[in-house]
Amino acid sequence: MNKVTFRFGKPGTFCSAESFPDRRCLIARRLVTFMTDINLLGRTLGPFEIISELGRGGMAVVYKARQADLDRIVALKILPPELSLDKSYLARFLQEARSAAALEHPHIMPIYAVGAAEGVNYIAMKFIAGQTLKDIVQDRGALPIADAAIML
């Protein structure tokens, strides 16, 4: 039995070949292919010049970009175009931006813009240079409670 792992609500959910006609599985199969193929390096989306890739997740790719009109560096979260066709994914993506924009806290990245260009939906947010928590744990191993508390 041929299975493809994808995230639809729960990490590690399986989509079997037999359930391919299921809309969620069809989207998941396209996501697995598309998320590995998406590469916007060197392209421009609206006012954003893509500089480098920062990371990939189950729903989006995050790039370091330069916002030309304001001459600043941002983190640009991109929803793959194929997922934009599914209204529930697009609604979830936009709700994420609205929720984060409604909050002001030192540990929550400010949202600068939400939009679409060339069929690609994006969220532009403050870019913060540094290591990811994943990188820190891989380098140092499990963190002492005091170090972890500082990061929270």
C-alpha positions in Angstrom: 0.0 0.0 0.0 1.5 3.3 -1.1 1.1 6.1 1.5 2.1 9.7 1.6 2.5 11.5 4.9 1.0 15.0 5.1 -0.3 17.4 7.6 -4.0 18.1 7.6 -5.0 19.0 11.1 -2.8 16.4 12.7 0.9 15.9 12.0 1.7 12.4 10.7 -1.8 11.8 9.3 -1.6 9.2 6.4 -3.2 9.5 3.1 -3.5 6.2 1.3 -3.5 5.7 -2.4 -7.1 4.3 -2.2 -8.3 7.6 -0.7 -6.8 9.7 -3.5 -10.2 11.0 -4.7 -10.7 12.5 -1.2 -10.3 16.3 -1.6 -7.9 16.5 1.4 -5.7 13.7 0.1 -5.6 15.2 -3.4 -4.5 18.5 -1.8 -1.9 16.7 0.4 -0.4 14.9 -2.6 -0.1 18.1 -4.5 1.4 19.8 -1.4 4.1 17.1 -1.0 5.1 17.7 -4.6 4.7 21.4 -4.7 6.4 22.2 -1.3 9.6 20.5 -2.4 9.5 22.3 -5.8 8.7 25.9 -4.7 11.7 28.2 -5.1 11.3 31.9 -5.3 14.9 32.9 -4.7 15.8 35.9 -6.7 12.2 36.7 -7.6 10.2 39.8 -6.7 6.6 39.6 -5.3 5.0 43.0 -5.2 7.5 45.2 -3.2 9.4 42.1 -1.8 12.7 40.9 -3.3 13.3 37.3 -2.2 16.9 36.9 -0.8 17.1 33.5 0.8 15.0 30.7 2.3 14.6 30.6 6.0 12.5 27.5 6.5 9.7 25.2 5.3 6.7 23.9 7.2 3.6 21.8 6.5 1.7 24.9 5.1 4.2 27.5 4.0 7.7 28.5 3.1 9.4 31.4 4.8 11.9 33.6 3.0 14.2 36.4 4.0 13.2 39.3 1.7 13.8 43.0 1.2 10.8 45.3 1.2 12.0 47.7 -1.5 9.5 50.5 -0.9 10.4 50.8 2.8 14.0 49.6 2.4 13.9 47.0 5.2 14.5 43.2 5.6 11.4 41.1 6.4 10.5 37.5 6.9 8.0 36.6 4.1 5.7 33.7 4.7 4.4 32.2 1.4 1.4 30.1 1.0 2.0 27.8 -2.0 -0.3 28.8 -4.9 -1.9 25.3 -5.0 -3.0 25.7 -1.4 -4.5 29.1 -2.2 -7.0 27.3 -4.3 -8.5 25.6 -1.2 -10.6 28.2 0.6 -10.1 26.6 4.0 -6.2 26.8 3.7 -6.4 30.3 2.5 -8.8 31.3 5.3 -6.5 29.6 7.9 -3.5 31.5 6.5 -5.3 34.8 6.6 -6.7 34.1 10.1 -3.1 33.4 11.3 -2.1 36.9 10.1 -5.1 38.6 11.6 -4.6 36.9 15.0 -0.9 37.7 15.1 -1.5 41.3 14.0 -4.0 41.8 16.8 -1.4 41.0 19.5 1.4 43.2 20.8 4.0 41.3 22.8 7.8 41.2 22.8 7.7 37.5 21.9 5.2 37.8 19.0 6.6 39.0 15.7 4.8 42.0 14.3 2.9 41.6 11.1 3.8 44.3 8.5 1.6 43.3 5.5 -0.7 40.7 4.1 -1.3 40.4 0.4 -1.0 38.5 -2.8 1.2 39.0 -5.9 1.5 36.9 -9.0 -1.0 34.4 -7.5 1.1 34.0 -4.3 -0.4 34.9 -0.9 2.0 36.2 1.7 2.4 37.5 5.2 5.3 39.9 5.7 6.6 40.1 9.3 9.5 41.4 11.2 12.8 39.6 10.4 14.7 38.6 13.5 18.3 37.3 12.9 19.6 34.4 14.9 19.3 30.7 15.4 16.1 28.7 15.5 15.3 26.8 18.7 15.8 23.6 16.7 19.3 24.7 15.8 20.1 25.5 19.4 18.9 22.2 20.7 20.8 20.3 18.0 24.0 22.2 18.9 23.7 22.0 22.7 21.3 19.2 23.4 18.5 19.4 25.9 18.4 22.9 27.5 18.5 23.5 31.2 15.2 24.8 32.6 16.7 28.2 33.3 17.8 28.7 29.7 14.5 27.5 28.3 12.6 29.8 30.6 14.6 32.8 29.2 13.6 31.9 25.7 9.9 31.8 26.6 
